[in-house]
Structures are given as C-alpha cells and as structure tokens.
C-alpha cells in the first residue's frame, strides 16, 4: 500500500489546487493499518511520524506517514534493534 498516493497530487502531500493534504489521526491510523490509540501512543512517546499541531488539532501529512513507514522497513526480524 502506498500512503497518500491515491492521486499524483496526494503523493507529494499537495493537492491539485495547491493546498496541503492533511489527514486526521483516524485517517492516518487507517492508512498505516494501526489503531488510532497506537498512533497516539507513538506520538506521546516521540516514536511516531511527524505531526502538525493546528491549535488543539493534530493532523498528519501523507508524505510524513510514508517516510515514517519507510524508516521502519526491515528485511528480517534480526535487523530490528531496541534502543
């Protein structure tokens, strides 16, 4: 699955009219196929994708989700290290 790549404009995080594609926590969690609560825990721990804070609202840019998923891609379980 390619996050935010439903159209060429969304793959860059910018829509065809020039506005930035922002996803709610629920939409971001759905795109990553994790629970909204897991995404929230990652945000609080500082281990999740980069987010944007608009007042009290938390949103995610599609390209930040893709970058976070790419950074957590492994070929084998032996590649994973804690710390």
C-alpha positions in Angstrom: 0.0 0.0 0.0 1.3 3.5 -0.9 0.3 6.0 1.7 -1.4 9.1 0.3 -0.8 8.0 -3.3 -4.4 7.8 -4.4 -3.6 10.5 -6.9 -0.4 12.1 -8.2 -1.1 15.3 -6.3 -1.6 13.5 -2.9 1.7 11.5 -3.3 3.6 14.8 -2.8 1.3 15.9 0.0 -0.1 18.8 -2.0 -3.5 18.7 -3.7 -4.0 19.8 -7.3 -5.3 23.2 -6.1 -2.0 23.8 -4.1 -3.4 23.0 -0.6 -1.6 20.6 1.7 -3.1 17.2 2.1 -3.7 16.7 5.9 -5.1 13.6 7.5 -6.8 13.3 10.8 -5.5 10.9 13.4 -8.1 8.3 12.4 -7.3 8.6 8.7 -3.5 8.4 9.4 -4.0 5.3 11.6 -6.2 3.7 8.9 -3.5 4.4 6.3 -0.8 2.8 8.4 -3.2 0.0 9.4 -2.7 0.5 13.1 -5.2 1.6 15.7 -5.7 5.3 16.4 -4.7 4.7 20.0 -1.4 3.1 18.9 -0.7 6.1 16.7 -1.5 8.4 19.7 0.9 6.4 22.0 3.7 6.7 19.3 3.1 10.5 19.2 3.2 10.9 23.0 6.4 8.7 23.2 8.0 10.6 20.3 8.4 7.5 18.2 5.7 8.1 15.7 5.5 10.0 12.4 6.0 13.8 12.3 2.7 15.5 13.0 1.3 19.0 12.6 -0.4 20.8 15.5 -3.1 23.3 14.4 -4.4 24.8 17.6 -5.6 21.8 19.6 -6.0 19.7 16.5 -3.4 17.1 15.5 -3.1 16.2 11.8 -0.6 14.3 9.7 0.9 15.0 6.2 0.7 11.9 3.9 4.4 12.2 3.0 5.4 12.2 6.7 3.5 8.9 7.2 5.2 7.4 4.2 8.6 8.5 5.4 8.0 7.0 8.9 6.8 3.7 7.4 9.9 3.6 5.1 12.2 4.3 8.1 10.7 1.3 9.9 11.0 -1.1 7.0 13.2 -4.2 7.6 14.1 -7.3 5.6 14.4 -9.6 8.6 13.5 -9.7 12.3 17.2 -9.9 13.1 17.6 -6.3 11.7 15.4 -4.9 14.4 17.3 -3.4 17.4 15.9 -1.9 20.5 17.4 1.3 21.8 
